Amino acid sequence: LFTPHFVSKHSLSSASFSSFIILSHPQSVQKCSLFNTGSNSWCELSLSLPRVLSSPLSSNLLSSSNGLLCFSIPRSSCFVVYNLLAKSLRRVNFPTCLFDYESLTLVSTDNGFKLFVLSSAGSSNQALVYNSTVCSWRRFEGPTQILSESCHQKGVFYNGCLFFTTLEPFHVVYFHLESGRWEGSTAVLPRDLTFVRVVSDGYQKLYLIAGVGTSGISRSIKIWELGKDEDQGVDYWVEVETLPEMVCRKFVSVCYHNYEHVYCFWHQGLICLCCYTWPEMLYFKVSRGTWHWLPK
C-alpha cells in the first residue's frame, strides 16, 4: 500500500495520501469500519471478499500489514493473504496437516510478505517463517522465555526483527527474521512495571509502553524510546511521555486492571492504545506530544 509506485500512481502527493485504521469483528467479516486519520472520522465499508473468506464460520482475520490481510481457514488447512486493493489472494498451506499455532504476525515487504508463526509441539516451542518470494516455510527453535499469552499482541517489526514482551518477570526479546536467532534486549527495563508493550514505526524508532505501579495496579502509564550509546554499544530506554493523570484514570478503570486486554500499535505517527473491553481508542501524536481519544 505504501510502495512509492502505488502512492505516485494514486495520489497527487504522498503527503495527501490517506491511511486507515480498520476495525473488524469476527462475526461480521463482510462489513468493517475504517477510521480516516486525515478527516478524523469513521466510515462504513462493505468488503467484497472472495467466497473462501466470506463466511465468519470458515475464516478468521489474524493479522494485517500495509493493505494485506491474513486469514486462517482451518477446514482447508491453510492461511490466505488477501490484497485489499488489488483483490488478489495467496493461499499458504499449513506446514503440517494438523497445525496448532499460538500467534501469527504478517510482515509486508517491498517484494512480498512473510508470515511468522509461533507453535507448540508437545513440550517444545517452534518458530516458523513463510517467505512469499520462495513460497516455503522454515523452522527454528522457539524462545526459551514465555512470551505474552495475549492473542491480541503480535510481534512488532523493527530493524529486521520481530520484538515481543514476556510475562513477569518482564523482558523484551526479539527474533531475527533472516537468521532465525532469538535474543534478549540488553536495555534495562524501568522499575515497578505492571504491564509492558512495544510498538515501532518499522524502521527508525522502537517505543516501550508500560504501566507503572505496585501490586499489579498501574498508577501511571509512560512511554520510553529505545536509545543507543554508540561509544559503549549499549541500548537504553529514555522516558519521553507520561499519560495525563485524568486520562490514565479513565483508561485503567475501563481495563479493570486486567492488562492482558490492552493492545498497542503504531499507525502513521500515532501510538495507539486500546482495550478490548471498551469501544474507544486512545492515541499519542508523537510529533506534537499530545494525547487524544478517537471518536467512538
C-alpha positions as CSV (number, residue, x, y, z in Angstrom):
1,L,0.0,0.0,0.0
2,F,2.8,2.4,0.8
3,T,5.2,1.5,-2.0
4,P,6.4,4.6,-4.0
5,H,4.9,3.2,-7.2
6,F,1.4,2.9,-5.7
7,V,1.5,6.3,-4.0
8,S,2.7,8.1,-7.1
9,K,0.0,6.4,-9.2
10,H,-2.9,7.1,-7.0
11,S,-2.0,10.3,-5.2
12,L,-1.0,13.8,-6.2
13,S,1.5,13.8,-3.4
14,S,2.4,11.3,-0.8
15,A,1.6,13.8,1.9
16,S,-2.1,13.8,0.9
17,F,-2.3,10.1,0.8
18,S,-4.9,8.8,3.3
19,S,-4.3,5.9,5.6
20,F,-6.9,4.0,7.6
21,I,-7.3,2.0,10.8
22,I,-9.5,-1.0,10.2
23,L,-11.9,-2.2,12.9
24,S,-13.2,-5.7,12.3
25,H,-15.4,-8.2,14.2
26,P,-15.1,-12.0,13.9
27,Q,-18.8,-12.3,13.3
28,S,-19.0,-9.6,10.7
29,V,-16.4,-10.3,8.1
30,Q,-18.2,-8.6,5.1
31,K,-18.5,-5.3,6.9
32,C,-16.0,-3.3,8.8
33,S,-15.3,0.3,10.0
34,L,-12.4,2.4,8.7
35,F,-11.0,5.3,10.6
36,N,-9.6,8.0,8.3
37,T,-6.8,9.7,10.2
38,G,-6.9,12.6,7.7
39,S,-10.6,13.5,8.2
40,N,-10.7,12.2,11.8
41,S,-13.8,10.3,11.1
42,W,-15.2,6.7,10.8
43,C,-16.8,5.3,7.7
44,E,-18.5,2.0,7.0
45,L,-17.2,-0.2,4.3
46,S,-18.6,-3.3,2.8
47,L,-15.7,-5.6,1.8
48,S,-16.1,-7.6,-1.4
49,L,-14.2,-10.6,-0.1
50,P,-13.8,-13.8,-2.1
51,R,-16.2,-16.6,-1.3
52,V,-13.5,-18.6,0.5
53,L,-13.3,-15.7,3.1
54,S,-16.9,-14.6,3.2
55,S,-18.2,-16.9,5.9
56,P,-17.3,-16.0,9.6
57,L,-17.6,-19.7,10.5
58,S,-14.9,-20.7,8.0
59,S,-12.3,-18.0,8.3
60,N,-10.6,-15.8,10.9
61,L,-8.8,-12.5,10.4
62,L,-5.5,-12.9,12.2
63,S,-3.2,-10.0,11.1
64,S,-2.8,-7.1,8.8
65,S,0.1,-5.2,7.3
66,N,0.0,-2.2,4.9
67,G,-3.1,-3.2,3.0
68,L,-2.6,-7.0,3.3
69,L,-4.9,-9.1,5.4
70,C,-4.1,-12.6,6.6
71,F,-6.9,-15.1,7.4
72,S,-6.8,-18.6,8.6
73,I,-9.1,-21.3,7.1
74,P,-8.7,-24.3,9.4
75,R,-11.0,-26.6,7.4
76,S,-8.8,-26.1,4.4
77,S,-5.5,-26.3,6.4
78,C,-4.2,-23.0,5.0
79,F,-3.7,-19.3,5.6
80,V,-4.9,-16.8,3.0
81,V,-3.2,-13.5,2.4
82,Y,-5.6,-11.1,0.7
83,N,-4.6,-7.8,-1.0
84,L,-7.5,-5.5,-0.2
85,L,-6.9,-3.1,-3.1
86,A,-5.7,-5.5,-5.9
87,K,-8.4,-8.0,-4.8
88,S,-5.9,-10.8,-5.2
89,L,-5.1,-13.6,-2.8
90,R,-2.3,-16.1,-2.0
91,R,-3.1,-19.5,-0.3
92,V,-0.4,-20.6,2.1
93,N,-0.7,-24.2,3.2
94,F,-0.1,-25.1,6.8
95,P,3.3,-26.6,7.4
96,T,1.6,-29.8,8.6
97,C,-2.0,-31.0,8.2
98,L,-2.8,-30.9,11.9
99,F,-1.2,-27.5,12.7
100,D,-1.7,-26.0,16.2
101,Y,-0.3,-22.4,16.5
102,E,-0.5,-19.7,19.2
103,S,0.1,-16.5,17.3
104,L,0.7,-15.2,13.8
105,T,2.3,-11.9,12.6
106,L,2.1,-10.8,9.0
107,V,5.0,-8.6,7.8
108,S,4.7,-7.0,4.3
109,T,8.0,-6.3,2.4
110,D,8.8,-4.4,-0.7
111,N,8.7,-7.6,-2.8
112,G,6.2,-9.7,-0.9
113,F,5.4,-10.7,2.6
114,K,6.4,-13.0,5.5
115,L,4.4,-15.0,8.0
116,F,5.8,-15.5,11.4
117,V,4.0,-18.2,13.5
118,L,4.7,-19.5,17.0
119,S,3.7,-23.1,17.5
120,S,3.9,-25.5,20.4
121,A,4.6,-29.1,19.5
122,G,4.4,-31.2,22.7
123,S,6.9,-29.7,25.2
124,S,8.9,-27.7,22.7
125,N,8.3,-24.4,21.1
126,Q,8.8,-23.7,17.4
127,A,9.0,-20.5,15.3
128,L,8.1,-20.9,11.7
129,V,8.6,-18.3,8.9
130,Y,6.9,-18.3,5.5
131,N,8.6,-16.3,2.8
132,S,6.4,-15.4,-0.2
133,T,9.3,-14.9,-2.6
134,V,10.4,-18.6,-2.3
135,C,7.0,-20.0,-1.3
136,S,8.3,-22.1,1.6
137,W,8.4,-22.5,5.4
138,R,11.5,-22.5,7.6
139,R,11.5,-23.9,11.1
140,F,13.5,-22.6,14.1
141,E,13.8,-23.4,17.7
142,G,11.3,-21.4,19.8
143,P,12.1,-19.0,22.6
144,T,13.2,-20.2,26.0
145,Q,11.3,-17.5,27.7
146,I,7.5,-17.4,27.9
147,L,6.0,-14.8,25.6
148,S,2.9,-12.9,26.3
149,E,-0.2,-15.2,26.2
150,S,-2.4,-12.4,24.8
151,C,-3.5,-13.4,21.4
152,H,-4.1,-9.8,20.5
153,Q,-0.5,-8.7,20.8
154,K,1.5,-9.6,17.7
155,G,5.2,-9.3,17.0
156,V,6.5,-5.8,16.4
157,F,8.7,-5.4,13.3
158,Y,11.8,-3.2,13.8
159,N,15.2,-3.3,12.2
160,G,14.7,-6.6,10.5
161,C,13.5,-8.3,13.7
162,L,10.2,-9.1,15.5
163,F,10.0,-7.8,19.1
164,F,7.9,-9.4,21.8
165,T,7.4,-8.9,25.6
166,T,7.3,-11.7,28.1
167,L,5.2,-12.3,31.1
168,E,6.5,-11.4,34.5
169,P,9.4,-11.0,35.1
170,F,9.1,-8.7,32.2
171,H,11.7,-8.9,29.3
172,V,11.9,-7.7,25.7
173,V,13.0,-10.4,23.3
174,Y,13.4,-10.3,19.6
175,F,13.6,-12.7,16.6
176,H,15.8,-12.2,13.6
177,L,13.6,-13.0,10.6
178,E,16.5,-13.9,8.3
179,S,18.7,-16.0,10.6
180,G,16.0,-17.3,13.0
181,R,18.1,-16.4,16.0
182,W,16.4,-15.3,19.3
183,E,18.0,-12.7,21.5
184,G,17.1,-10.7,24.6
185,S,17.3,-6.9,24.6
186,T,20.2,-5.6,26.7
187,A,18.3,-2.4,27.5
188,V,17.4,-2.5,31.2
189,L,13.6,-2.1,31.8
190,P,12.3,0.6,34.1
191,R,11.3,-0.5,37.6
192,D,7.8,-1.2,39.1
193,L,6.1,-2.1,35.8
194,T,2.6,-3.6,35.8
195,F,2.4,-4.4,32.1
196,V,4.7,-4.0,29.1
197,R,4.1,-3.4,25.4
198,V,6.3,-2.4,22.5
199,V,5.5,-0.5,19.2
200,S,7.6,0.6,16.3
201,D,7.5,2.7,13.2
202,G,9.1,-0.2,11.5
203,Y,12.4,1.3,10.7
204,Q,13.9,4.1,12.9
205,K,12.3,4.0,16.4
206,L,11.1,1.5,18.9
207,Y,8.9,2.5,21.8
208,L,8.0,0.9,25.2
209,I,4.6,1.5,26.6
210,A,4.1,0.3,30.2
211,G,2.1,0.8,33.4
212,V,4.0,1.9,36.5
213,G,2.7,1.0,40.0
214,T,2.7,-1.6,42.7
215,S,0.7,-4.8,43.4
216,G,-0.4,-5.1,39.8
217,I,-2.1,-1.7,39.9
218,S,-1.0,1.0,37.4
219,R,-0.7,4.5,38.9
220,S,0.7,5.9,35.7
221,I,1.4,4.9,32.1
222,K,4.6,6.0,30.4
223,I,6.3,5.8,27.0
224,W,10.0,5.3,26.6
225,E,12.1,5.4,23.4
226,L,15.0,3.0,22.7
227,G,18.3,4.8,22.6
228,K,21.8,3.6,21.9
229,D,25.2,4.7,23.2
230,E,27.4,4.3,20.1
231,D,30.6,4.6,22.1
232,Q,29.7,1.9,24.6
233,G,27.4,-0.1,22.2
234,V,24.7,-0.2,24.9
235,D,21.0,0.1,24.4
236,Y,18.8,2.0,27.0
237,W,15.3,3.3,27.4
238,V,14.7,7.1,27.5
239,E,11.4,8.3,29.0
240,V,9.6,10.6,26.6
241,E,6.0,10.9,27.8
242,T,3.6,10.3,30.7
243,L,-0.1,9.8,30.2
244,P,-2.0,12.7,31.8
245,E,-3.5,11.7,35.2
246,M,-7.2,12.1,34.4
247,V,-6.8,10.2,31.1
248,C,-4.8,7.5,32.8
249,R,-7.5,7.0,35.5
250,K,-10.1,6.5,32.8
251,F,-8.0,4.1,30.8
252,V,-7.1,1.9,33.7
253,S,-10.6,1.9,35.0
254,V,-12.1,0.6,31.7
255,C,-9.4,-2.1,31.8
256,Y,-10.4,-3.1,35.3
257,H,-6.6,-3.6,35.8
258,N,-6.8,-6.6,33.5
259,Y,-4.0,-5.6,31.3
260,E,-4.0,-8.6,29.1
261,H,-6.8,-6.8,27.2
262,V,-4.5,-3.8,26.5
263,Y,-3.2,-3.7,22.9
264,C,-0.8,-1.1,21.4
265,F,0.2,-0.4,17.9
266,W,1.8,2.2,15.7
267,H,-0.1,3.9,12.9
268,Q,1.3,6.8,10.8
269,G,2.9,8.8,13.6
270,L,0.4,7.7,16.2
271,I,1.0,5.4,19.2
272,C,-2.4,3.8,19.7
273,L,-3.7,2.2,22.9
274,C,-6.9,0.3,23.1
275,C,-8.7,-2.1,25.4
276,Y,-10.8,-4.9,24.0
277,T,-13.5,-4.4,26.7
278,W,-14.1,-0.7,25.8
279,P,-15.1,0.8,22.5
280,E,-12.7,3.7,22.5
281,M,-9.2,4.1,21.3
282,L,-6.5,6.4,22.9
283,Y,-3.6,7.7,20.8
284,F,-0.5,9.7,21.3
285,K,0.6,12.0,18.5
286,V,4.4,11.8,18.6
287,S,5.1,14.9,16.5
288,R,3.0,17.2,18.8
289,G,3.3,15.3,22.0
290,T,-0.4,15.3,22.6
291,W,-3.0,12.7,23.7
292,H,-6.4,12.2,22.1
293,W,-9.4,9.9,22.2
294,L,-10.6,8.7,18.8
295,P,-14.3,9.3,18.4
296,K,-16.4,6.2,19.1
